[in-house]
Amino acid sequence: MQYATPLDFENEVETQETIQLTNLDNPSATTVNSDRLSQILDTASGEINSYLATRYNIPVVPIPDILKIYCIDIAWYRLAKNNAPEQYATRYTNAIARLKDIEKGVMLLVTNEGVAIAQRTATNALVDDRGFTLNDWSASYIPSEERPSFTEQRLRLY
């Protein structure tokens, strides 16, 4: 499932630029390569899912506008390949940084109406190969002032 459609992309990026980006192998093209655009939006959506899967059931439905924007930014950067202007790189870097914030729980996904999208619960949490969930790790944090310190004297007791 794509978080942004080819039409969403074309509404965000100028038509001539979209034609150029989707036809890097054919500079004389005069129309958007719809297959290439759809393929890169699939790739961008997959990249987004790789960040969201730790906290949310994927694909996220309904699709918040912010995910649509991130999808376009990632696709835009990926289409340009090694010729991405700084503007594309900046938007891509910012999208990935926000996705990492969502992955860590620093940001929450909300619907366009401002309602928080439900996160995974204990019954549908991702579990690693040792049987730990994401919440198991965050619950094990002990503030440094309460953590036992290893001193030479304490180590001699062992």
C-alpha positions in Angstrom: 0.0 0.0 0.0 1.4 3.4 -1.0 1.3 6.3 1.5 1.2 8.7 -1.5 -0.3 8.1 -4.9 1.3 9.2 -8.2 -1.3 12.0 -8.3 -0.2 13.2 -4.8 3.4 13.3 -6.1 2.5 15.2 -9.2 0.5 17.7 -7.2 3.5 18.3 -5.0 6.3 18.3 -7.6 6.1 20.3 -10.8 5.1 18.4 -13.9 8.2 19.0 -15.9 10.4 18.0 -13.0 8.3 14.8 -12.5 8.8 14.0 -16.2 12.5 14.4 -15.9 12.9 12.5 -12.7 10.8 9.5 -13.9 12.7 9.4 -17.2 16.3 9.7 -16.3 17.1 7.0 -18.9 15.1 8.8 -21.6 15.7 12.6 -21.5 13.6 13.3 -24.5 10.4 11.9 -22.8 7.4 14.2 -22.7 5.2 12.3 -20.3 5.5 11.0 -16.7 6.7 7.4 -16.5 3.8 6.2 -14.4 5.3 2.7 -13.8 8.6 4.2 -12.5 6.7 6.7 -10.3 4.5 4.0 -8.8 7.5 1.7 -8.2 9.4 4.4 -6.4 6.4 5.3 -4.2 6.1 1.6 -3.3 9.8 1.6 -2.3 9.3 4.8 -0.2 6.2 3.4 1.5 8.2 0.2 2.3 11.0 2.3 3.8 8.4 4.2 5.9 6.9 0.9 7.1 10.3 -0.3 8.2 10.3 2.5 10.8 6.7 2.3 11.8 6.5 -1.5 12.2 8.0 -1.3 15.7 5.1 0.8 17.1 2.2 0.5 14.7 0.3 -2.1 12.7 1.3 -1.5 9.1 0.2 -0.2 6.7 -1.2 2.6 8.8 -4.8 3.3 8.0 -6.2 5.9 7.7 -3.1 7.5 6.1 -2.1 10.7 7.9 -1.1 13.6 5.6 2.3 13.7 7.3 3.0 10.1 6.0 2.0 11.3 2.5 4.5 14.1 2.7 7.3 11.8 4.0 6.5 9.4 1.2 6.8 12.1 -1.5 10.0 13.4 0.0 11.6 10.0 0.1 10.5 9.2 -3.4 11.6 12.6 -4.7 15.1 12.0 -3.3 15.3 8.4 -4.6 14.2 9.3 -8.1 17.0 11.9 -8.4 19.5 9.2 -7.5 23.1 10.7 -7.3 22.0 14.0 -8.8 19.7 15.0 -5.9 19.9 18.8 -5.2 20.4 19.9 -1.6 16.7 20.6 -1.3 15.8 17.0 -2.0 18.5 15.7 0.4 17.3 18.0 3.2 13.7 17.0 2.8 14.7 13.3 2.7 17.0 13.7 5.8 14.2 15.5 7.7 11.6 12.8 6.8 13.9 10.0 8.0 14.7 11.9 11.2 10.9 12.3 11.9 10.3 8.6 11.1 13.1 7.7 13.6 11.4 9.9 16.2 8.1 8.0 15.6 9.9 4.7 15.8 11.4 5.8 19.2 8.1 7.1 20.5 9.3 10.7 20.6 6.5 11.6 18.1 3.1 10.0 17.7 1.1 9.5 14.6 -2.2 11.2 14.6 -5.0 11.3 12.1 -5.7 14.4 10.1 -8.4 15.1 12.7 -5.8 15.1 15.5 -6.7 11.7 17.0 -3.7 9.5 18.0 -3.4 6.4 15.9 -3.4 3.3 18.1 0.0 1.8 18.8 0.7 -1.9 19.0 -0.5 -3.5 22.3 1.0 -6.4 24.3 -1.2 -8.8 22.3 0.1 -7.6 18.9 3.6 -6.3 19.9 6.6 -7.2 17.8 8.8 -9.8 19.6 12.4 -10.4 18.9 14.1 -13.8 18.6 14.6 -14.0 22.4 10.9 -13.2 23.2 11.4 -9.6 24.3 9.0 -6.9 23.1 10.0 -3.3 22.6 8.3 -2.4 25.9 10.4 -5.0 27.8 13.5 -3.0 26.9 12.2 0.4 27.8 10.8 -0.9 31.2 14.3 -2.1 32.2 15.8 1.3 32.3 17.2 2.3 35.8 18.2 5.9 36.3 21.9 6.3 36.9 21.5 7.5 40.5 19.7 4.2 41.4 22.0 2.0 39.4 24.6 0.0 41.4 28.1 1.2 40.7 31.1 -1.0 40.4 33.8 0.0 42.7 37.0 -1.7 43.6 35.8 -2.5 47.0 32.5 -4.0 45.8 34.3 -6.1 43.2 36.6 -7.6 45.9 33.5 -9.2 47.5 33.1 -11.4 44.5 
